[in-house]
Amino acid sequence: LSAEKQPIKLSWRKIEWLLMKEKEIALQSQLNSLKLQINPHFMFNNFNNLLELIEEDSGLAGKFLSNLSKVYRYIITNLDRNLIPVADEIKFLDSYLYLMKVRHDEGVIAKVSPGVRQCKGFLPPAVLQLLVENAIKHNSFSSEHPLVIDIKLSDDYITVSNLKSPLMSPIESTGLGLKNITERYALLCDKKVKIENAENFYSVSLPIIKNTIPYEHTDS
């Protein structure tokens, strides 16, 4: 046979490597698609807040915009990663909570336990912010009756929970935020997100990921 017609022979090890690489590329593509959903969702809600503030208090709106730009830069920086340290996620959450403090005054109180702040491990980016945002979106609150959101460490999970305070005109939940989180976890590890939806109580527990290989960073 000529060189052109000779069949290409691959070892089983080479075939396994190619299949593994193909699977990794497919998983990374799915993760990238899910992460792209976060950006417009996050910005849309906060620009709505900004527009309302401009009408109410232009000075405060300027400070809000300044902090929003810092948060947005942070989200852009970390969305090229599949996982970030818990400590970095908490810093981002603190920045987001500042925006909510400006917007809602004493109406929203988020309590982050010392155990969470000292936790070693990794989370997909923006998962805590998405859960806090969902709690704010689907509950009624005021300065006199604030929405209290607890963020605690339990074994190898971080739990975000709150007592339910239904809105007078409930907003129909699309479930996209939680669906995004559970799908990213399904691609990153074997542990599942735990959801408790009781009559007066709601909580979501996120697994802390200890090992960042092979999905710590994207190739981009």
Secondary structure per residue as TSV (DSSP state, phi and psi in degrees):
chain	resnum	aa	ss	phi	psi
A	1	L	-	360.0	145.2
A	2	S	-	-72.4	166.1
A	3	A	T	-60.8	-32.6
A	4	E	T	-70.6	-27.9
A	5	K	T	-98.6	-3.2
A	6	Q	S	-72.1	132.4
A	7	P	-	-67.5	147.7
A	8	I	-	-84.5	124.1
A	9	K	-	-101.5	128.2
A	10	L	-	-118.4	137.1
A	11	S	-	-73.3	159.5
A	12	W	H	-60.8	-35.1
A	13	R	H	-64.1	-40.4
A	14	K	H	-67.4	-41.4
A	15	I	H	-62.5	-44.4
A	16	E	H	-61.1	-40.7
A	17	W	H	-64.2	-42.8
A	18	L	H	-64.3	-41.3
A	19	L	H	-65.6	-40.3
A	20	M	H	-64.1	-41.4
A	21	K	H	-65.2	-41.1
A	22	E	H	-63.1	-40.9
A	23	K	H	-65.0	-41.5
A	24	E	H	-63.3	-41.6
A	25	I	H	-64.2	-41.0
A	26	A	H	-64.8	-43.7
A	27	L	H	-63.2	-42.1
A	28	Q	H	-64.2	-37.4
A	29	S	H	-62.7	-42.0
A	30	Q	H	-64.5	-42.4
A	31	L	H	-62.8	-43.1
A	32	N	H	-61.2	-41.0
A	33	S	H	-63.0	-41.9
A	34	L	H	-67.9	-39.1
A	35	K	H	-67.8	-32.0
A	36	L	H	-65.5	-20.5
A	37	Q	T	-71.0	-24.3
A	38	I	H	-70.9	-44.4
A	39	N	H	-56.5	-59.2
A	40	P	H	-63.9	-35.2
A	41	H	H	-60.5	-47.9
A	42	F	H	-64.0	-48.1
A	43	M	H	-70.6	-37.5
A	44	F	H	-57.5	-48.6
A	45	N	H	-64.8	-39.2
A	46	N	H	-76.8	-30.2
A	47	F	H	-68.4	-33.0
A	48	N	H	-62.3	-43.6
A	49	N	H	-60.6	-42.1
A	50	L	H	-63.4	-42.6
A	51	L	H	-60.4	-40.6
A	52	E	H	-65.8	-40.7
A	53	L	H	-65.5	-35.9
A	54	I	H	-58.9	-39.0
A	55	E	H	-72.8	-31.6
A	56	E	H	-89.8	-43.2
A	57	D	-	-157.1	99.4
A	58	S	H	-65.5	-34.3
A	59	G	H	-64.5	-46.0
A	60	L	H	-66.1	-33.7
A	61	A	H	-62.4	-37.3
A	62	G	H	-62.7	-42.9
A	63	K	H	-66.6	-39.1
A	64	F	H	-61.6	-44.2
A	65	L	H	-64.0	-39.4
A	66	S	H	-60.8	-44.8
A	67	N	H	-73.2	-33.6
A	68	L	H	-61.8	-39.3
A	69	S	H	-65.5	-36.0
A	70	K	H	-65.5	-43.9
A	71	V	H	-63.7	-41.2
A	72	Y	H	-64.8	-40.7
A	73	R	H	-60.9	-40.2
A	74	Y	H	-64.9	-42.1
A	75	I	H	-65.3	-38.9
A	76	I	H	-64.7	-42.0
A	77	T	H	-62.0	-39.9
A	78	N	H	-94.7	-13.1
A	79	L	T	-76.9	-3.3
A	80	D	T	-87.2	4.7
A	81	R	B	-112.9	150.1
A	82	N	S	-84.7	-30.8
A	83	L	-	-137.1	145.8
A	84	I	E	-133.4	156.1
A	85	P	E	-59.8	144.8
A	86	V	H	-53.9	-39.7
A	87	A	H	-59.6	-38.1
A	88	D	H	-69.5	-38.6
A	89	E	H	-63.4	-37.1
A	90	I	H	-68.8	-38.6
A	91	K	H	-60.7	-43.4
A	92	F	H	-63.2	-43.0
A	93	L	H	-62.4	-40.1
A	94	D	H	-59.8	-41.2
A	95	S	H	-64.6	-42.8
A	96	Y	H	-63.3	-40.4
A	97	L	H	-66.5	-28.2
A	98	Y	H	-61.9	-43.1
A	99	L	H	-61.6	-40.2
A	100	M	H	-69.8	-31.9
A	101	K	H	-63.3	-43.6
A	102	V	H	-63.8	-41.6
A	103	R	H	-74.5	-40.9
A	104	H	H	-116.4	3.7
A	105	D	G	56.5	-123.3
A	106	E	G	-92.2	12.0
A	107	G	G	-73.9	-23.3
A	108	V	E	-124.7	124.3
A	109	I	E	-123.2	115.9
A	110	A	E	-107.7	124.3
A	111	K	E	-109.0	111.5
A	112	V	E	-99.9	117.8
A	113	S	-	-68.7	151.2
A	114	P	H	-56.0	-34.4
A	115	G	H	-61.0	-38.9
A	116	V	H	-67.4	-42.5
A	117	R	H	-64.6	-28.6
A	118	Q	T	-97.1	0.1
A	119	C	-	-66.2	137.0
A	120	K	-	-102.5	131.1
A	121	G	S	147.7	-169.5
A	122	F	E	-135.3	153.9
A	123	L	E	-135.9	155.8
A	124	P	-	-63.8	143.8
A	125	P	T	-63.0	140.7
A	126	A	T	73.4	10.0
A	127	V	H	-69.3	-40.2
A	128	L	H	-67.1	-40.7
A	129	Q	H	-61.6	-40.8
A	130	L	H	-62.8	-39.9
A	131	L	H	-69.4	-41.3
A	132	V	H	-64.3	-41.8
A	133	E	H	-61.1	-41.2
A	134	N	H	-63.8	-40.1
A	135	A	H	-62.5	-42.2
A	136	I	H	-65.6	-39.1
A	137	K	H	-68.1	-34.9
A	138	H	T	-107.2	10.6
A	139	N	S	-129.9	150.2
A	140	S	-	-89.0	151.0
A	141	F	-	-164.7	164.4
A	142	S	-	-155.1	172.8
A	143	S	S	-62.5	-33.4
A	144	E	S	-76.3	-32.5
A	145	H	S	-130.1	76.2
A	146	P	-	-70.7	156.6
A	147	L	E	-86.1	118.2
A	148	V	E	-102.1	121.3
A	149	I	E	-112.6	119.4
A	150	D	E	-99.0	132.9
A	151	I	E	-123.4	106.5
A	152	K	E	-127.5	160.9
A	153	L	E	-99.4	130.9
A	154	S	E	-139.4	108.0
A	155	D	T	55.1	-120.0
A	156	D	T	-106.2	31.9
A	157	Y	E	-130.0	148.1
A	158	I	E	-107.9	123.1
A	159	T	E	-107.6	128.7
A	160	V	E	-108.7	120.1
A	161	S	E	-139.8	158.2
A	162	N	E	-160.0	153.1
A	163	L	E	-74.9	141.9
A	164	K	-	-77.0	139.5
A	165	S	-	-138.3	83.9
A	166	P	-	-57.1	144.2
A	167	L	-	-72.9	151.3
A	168	M	S	-61.7	-39.8
A	169	S	S	-120.0	87.4
A	170	P	-	-55.8	140.0
A	171	I	-	-86.2	125.5
A	172	E	-	-65.7	124.9
A	173	S	-	-81.1	130.7
A	174	T	-	-84.0	-21.1
A	175	G	-	73.4	7.9
A	176	L	H	-67.0	-39.8
A	177	G	H	-61.7	-49.5
A	178	L	H	-68.6	-36.5
A	179	K	H	-62.1	-41.5
A	180	N	H	-60.0	-44.9
A	181	I	H	-64.6	-48.1
A	182	T	H	-65.4	-35.0
A	183	E	H	-70.5	-38.1
A	184	R	H	-65.1	-41.7
A	185	Y	H	-62.7	-38.6
A	186	A	H	-61.6	-29.0
A	187	L	H	-86.2	-20.4
A	188	L	H	-100.4	-27.7
A	189	C	-	-157.1	174.3
A	190	D	S	-87.0	-15.5
A	191	K	-	-78.8	145.7
A	192	K	-	-104.2	151.0
A	193	V	-	-70.3	133.3
A	194	K	E	-100.2	130.9
A	195	I	E	-123.2	128.6
A	196	E	E	-121.1	113.2
A	197	N	E	-119.3	83.6
A	198	A	-	-90.9	-180.0
A	199	E	S	-62.5	-42.0
A	200	N	S	-118.5	7.8
A	201	F	E	-144.4	141.6
A	202	Y	E	-137.8	135.5
A	203	S	E	-149.2	150.4
A	204	V	E	-131.0	128.2
A	205	S	E	-110.4	123.8
A	206	L	E	-103.6	126.9
A	207	P	E	-63.8	137.0
A	208	I	-	-85.3	125.9
A	209	I	B	-93.8	125.0
A	210	K	-	-89.3	-36.1
A	211	N	-	-106.6	123.9
A	212	T	-	-94.9	-0.4
A	213	I	T	-92.8	135.7
A	214	P	T	-100.7	15.2
A	215	Y	T	-111.7	28.7
A	216	E	S	-67.2	-43.4
A	217	H	B	-131.9	156.9
A	218	T	-	-84.5	173.0
A	219	D	-	-85.4	-7.8
A	220	S	-	-79.1	360.0
